[in-house]
Each structure stands twice: as structure tokens, then as C-alpha cells.
Amino acid sequence: MKNINLLRKIAWSFHQSTGLDWDDLFQEAYIAYDKALRTYDPTRGKITTHVWYCVHSHLKNYLKEEKQYKEPLCDIENAINETITPHPYWERVNLTQRCQKALKIILQKANDIDTYLPANILQYVCSLLINAGYEEKEANEIIKQLQKAF
């Protein structure tokens, strides 16, 4: 297969940002690659561009489906508020309510964070916040505020 490294790279990128199993993501990438080969039109651009777009789109849809089946039946925010109570230190460092909620989300996944390489932790934390409904820019700002506070 000519573009296997492209598929590996895309699957690895999704694995790093979502924490889903790399093998599953690679298999899904291969399925999308097979479909992309059938729909490729050489007059419209390079095959790698077409493959990247098709695989990336397919994996995004796959993530949405996975999230649909893994969503808890209760309201996530209520579950977070019930399981983790605010620490008095948070008030002393003047964390906004939005930062406190984000910190609760991060702390709830603390065991998962330990499995990542230090270079990938920030990316994982950012993806956690985005999956919880924060915009990417806001998630990055919250991460900076938390770094500054702690």
C-alpha cells in the first residue's frame, strides 16, 4: 500500500488527541482509504490530499459515533459536581467558575493523564476540555490560567 504512512500519521494524530485505541483508528483509516481510492479523480488534485481529507473526515465521524455510545446517561456536569468538591485552594488562587469546572473535568481523568508522555499531556487536556464543550481557544486559555495558578 503506497500511502500507509499517511494513514498511520492520521490515525496516530487522532489517537494522541482522543486516547482511543490506535489499532481501531488505523482500521477505520484503512476503510476510509479504500473508499477514497474508489472516489479519487486525478484531474482534481493529488491523491494524498484526497486521501487525507477522506480519512480525516471518516475518523471525525467515527469519533462522533464512539462518543454517542460512550456518553453517560446522566448529565456530565452534574456528575462532575457530585464526585469532586471544590478545593479551598482554588478560591485562594482566584480561579473563575469556568476554570474550576475545567479543573474538575481534568481531575476526573487524572488516571488517564498519567498514561501520556509529558509532551502530549497538554494536547490531551485540551481535547478533554473541547469534548466537554469548551471552544479550542477557550480551552487553551484555561490551561494557561491553570498553569499560572499552580
C-alpha positions, 0 to 999 in steps of 0.5 A, spaced: 500 500 500 503 506 497 500 511 502 500 507 509 504 512 512 499 517 511 494 513 514 498 511 520 500 519 521 492 520 521 490 515 525 496 516 530 494 524 530 487 522 532 489 517 537 494 522 541 488 527 541 482 522 543 486 516 547 482 511 543 485 505 541 490 506 535 489 499 532 481 501 531 483 508 528 488 505 523 482 500 521 477 505 520 483 509 516 484 503 512 476 503 510 476 510 509 482 509 504 479 504 500 473 508 499 477 514 497 481 510 492 474 508 489 472 516 489 479 519 487 479 523 480 486 525 478 484 531 474 482 534 481 488 534 485 493 529 488 491 523 491 494 524 498 490 530 499 484 526 497 486 521 501 487 525 507 481 529 507 477 522 506 480 519 512 480 525 516 473 526 515 471 518 516 475 518 523 471 525 525 465 521 524 467 515 527 469 519 533 462 522 533 459 515 533 464 512 539 462 518 543 454 517 542 455 510 545 460 512 550 456 518 553 453 517 560 446 517 561 446 522 566 448 529 565 456 530 565 456 536 569 452 534 574 456 528 575 462 532 575 459 536 581 457 530 585 464 526 585 469 532 586 468 538 591 471 544 590 478 545 593 479 551 598 485 552 594 482 554 588 478 560 591 485 562 594 488 562 587 482 566 584 480 561 579 473 563 575 467 558 575 469 556 568 476 554 570 474 550 576 469 546 572 475 545 567 479 543 573 474 538 575 473 535 568 481 534 568 481 531 575 476 526 573 481 523 568 487 524 572 488 516 571 488 517 564 493 523 564 498 519 567 498 514 561 501 520 556 508 522 555 509 529 558 509 532 551 502 530 549 499 531 556 497 538 554 494 536 547 490 531 551 487 536 556 485 540 551 481 535 547 478 533 554 476 540 555 473 541 547 469 534 548 466 537 554 464 543 550 469 548 551 471 552 544 479 550 542 481 557 544 477 557 550 480 551 552 487 553 551 486 559 555 484 555 561 490 551 561 494 557 561 490 560 567 491 553 570 498 553 569 499 560 572 495 558 578 499 552 580 
